Structures are given as C-alpha cells and as structure tokens.
Amino acid sequence: MYTAIDFVHCATDICNRQCVVLTDIRSQKLSSKLDLTADFFKQAQIRTGEACGLSEHTVRRICSEAKHSEDKHYESKSVLSLKSPRKVYKRAKIVSELDDFDSDVVRRTVHEFYNRSEYPTANLILNDLKQKINYSGCLRSVRNLLKNFKFSYKKCNDGRKFLMEGNNIVALHDRLIVYIDETWVNQNHSRSIIWQNEYSTEGLKVPTGKGGRLIVCHAGCARYRFIQRFKLVFRSNIRNTAEIFQKWFVELLNNLEEPSVIVTNNASYHSTLVENYPKSNWRKSDVQKWLTEIILNLVRLIQREKQYLLNQIALENGHEVIRLPPYHRQYNPIELIWAHD
C-alpha cells in the first residue's frame, strides 16, 4: 500500500515513478468496489489525492495521461511508462542582473545627468553604459534595469517626465568612504630564490644592500576600488614629505565626485597641524611672537563668536541646535505646512 510519503516532493514536480504509484493507488481504490458508478470514480480520484497529498485536478490529469498511455502500450504490448515533466532551469539574465559594481555605475550614471542639468532618457543612459561597462543590452533591457533599481518615470513640476529614484532608496544612500594607506619597499628589493641550473653558473645580478626606502601611498573605496592615477611614490628621507602628501591629497579631493568620508592613519605627514604650537626647542623671540598672535586672535574670536543660551542647554543634554539663515524658511517643513494651510 502506498502512502503520502512517496509524494513528499510532488508539490511542484511529479516524476515518472510517482505517476505510476498514483495510478496504482487509484486502481486499488477502484478494485475495492465491484459495482462501479460515475460518482465512485470521482470519489476514487478525491481519495487518491488525499492519500498522495495532491489536488483532484492533478490526479485527474495524471489518470487521463495514464489512460492514453495504456491504449498505446496495449497495442504495442510494452510496459506502461509515463513521461516526467521537463526540468526548468533558471538562467542568469546578463543584461538585467548586474553585479554590485556595475549596478552602482548605473545609479551614478543617472545621477550624473541631474548634476549636468540634463534629462536622463533610456537612450542616453544606454549610450553611457556601453562606454563605461561595455553594456550589451537593448533599450528595453535598460528600462527593466532601471525598474529593478527602483527608478520610476514620474512627472516633474514643469510638466515633463524624467526618472526619479524612490524615496526609500534615497534614504539608504550612504556617504562614500575613501581609505588612504601607505606601504614601503626597498629600492634594491629583489627575489631571494630563483630557478638556477645545477652548477649555479647562471643567474641575475642582485645589488648588495637594501638601498633607499620608498613610500607607496594609494587611495581606494568599495565603489571605485583603487582610484586611478592617484598612486603616490616618494623617498622616505626627504624633508618636504608633508608638502608632497598635502599636494597629492588636494588633487585627490578635487577628483572625488561627491562629498566623502576620508579614513587615514596617524602618520606624521597625515597629522600636520593648522597652527603650530611652541616646543622646547623654540627660541624666546618665537614664543613671544606666537603668544602675541594668539592673544590678538582670541580677542577677535570673542568679539565675533556669539554663544546662544539655548544652544548650550541643548548641547549639555546631548543635542545640537542648527539655526537657519535669514529668508530661508523653505528649509523648515513646518513653514511649508502653514503656508499650504
């Protein structure tokens, strides 16, 4: 006697063996009563489905297929067999299922149109993607791609339509984190082990000594990986290390496309102070000059800076007060609500 255990995996895919088991169960149900009626045939299909854990429609379909198969095999006198359904393979959609890097390129491409005050159309976006990531999809694939990234085609204030990113996606945007780090390498660095013949008569001429030390500095992030054309190499024993690094740092900031968070270490040329302070090796005249400048700056600072009582109370309680500049009430949503009412 067959039970529902034989049909544990039958919910979505019924193989050949399971179809044969189902027809055997139905035959057993029919053989339990000699006086067969149309109503009993229907009840047999229902009970077969309950025993196998299948719907009545599935049982009826398999029984119909078995009947046609029995007629064919009766004529050819062969063993009854039922066909298993064709397996469904999920194929990757190359043009609409991109990796994280290419997906981020698509989002930035749309945002670049807004920065240039241009309307992003699917055709223009397609042309840019072909140049940036060698995209092979068509115009319809680009539209599906934008929908997958939660972009929608909405109407703007002037009556035109353009692509807008959903508010929930905008809220998930995080600031770009750029990491800066450096390593060092000796000027005469070479391999210590190489392939040689048995007599060691051939080989490379390795210079003696390590030579000078070179500092290699680079910047990178998860979105752009290592930023191109921003590898910095300089000698470690030069005096103007801080000036070289500062010049490279300014060029890096000018080439970042958006406000970012810069993560760096505490190297000496990373930690140059804006205003130097006296040290034990300073001369008396230099210390006096520094104190004079500090006192003058302090007087100007007291005259210029104002301390608000409410700001201080909020700061003591772990909060921060931000004051809007004059004639900029549009940045306060309550003002907009009152104006609307």
Stockholm file with secondary structure:
# STOCKHOLM 1.0

chainA/1-341         MYTAIDFVHCATDICNRQCVVLTDIRSQKLSSKLDLTADFFKQAQIRTGEACGLSEHTVRRICSEAKHSEDKHYESKSVLSLKSPRKVYKRAKIVSELDDFDSDVVRRTVHEFYNRSEYPTANLILNDLKQKINYSGCLRSVRNLLKNFKFSYKKCNDGRKFLMEGNNIVALHDRLIVYIDETWVNQNHSRSIIWQNEYSTEGLKVPTGKGGRLIVCHAGCARYRFIQRFKLVFRSNIRNTAEIFQKWFVELLNNLEEPSVIVTNNASYHSTLVENYPKSNWRKSDVQKWLTEIILNLVRLIQREKQYLLNQIALENGHEVIRLPPYHRQYNPIELIWAHD
#=GR chainA/1-341 SS CCCGGGGTTTTTCCCHHHHHHHHHHHHHHHHTCSSCCHHHHHHHHHHHHHHHTCCHHHHHHHHHHHHHHHHHHHHHTCCCCCCCCCCCCCCCCTTTCCCHHHHHHHHHHHHHHHHTTCCCCHHHHHHHHHHHHCCCCCHHHHHHHHHHTTEEEEECTTSCEEEEECHHHHHTCCCEEEEEEEEEEETTCCCSCCCCCTTCCCCCCCCSSCCCEEEEEEEEETTTEECTTCCEEEETTCSCHHHHHHHHHHHHHHHCSSCEEEECCCCGGGCCCSSCCCCTTCCHHHHHHHHHHHHHHHHHHHHHCCCCHHHHHHHHTTCCCCCCCTTCGGGCHHHHHHHHC
#=GC SS_cons         CCCGGGGTTTTTCCCHHHHHHHHHHHHHHHHTCSSCCHHHHHHHHHHHHHHHTCCHHHHHHHHHHHHHHHHHHHHHTCCCCCCCCCCCCCCCCTTTCCCHHHHHHHHHHHHHHHHTTCCCCHHHHHHHHHHHHCCCCCHHHHHHHHHHTTEEEEECTTSCEEEEECHHHHHTCCCEEEEEEEEEEETTCCCSCCCCCTTCCCCCCCCSSCCCEEEEEEEEETTTEECTTCCEEEETTCSCHHHHHHHHHHHHHHHCSSCEEEECCCCGGGCCCSSCCCCTTCCHHHHHHHHHHHHHHHHHHHHHCCCCHHHHHHHHTTCCCCCCCTTCGGGCHHHHHHHHC
//
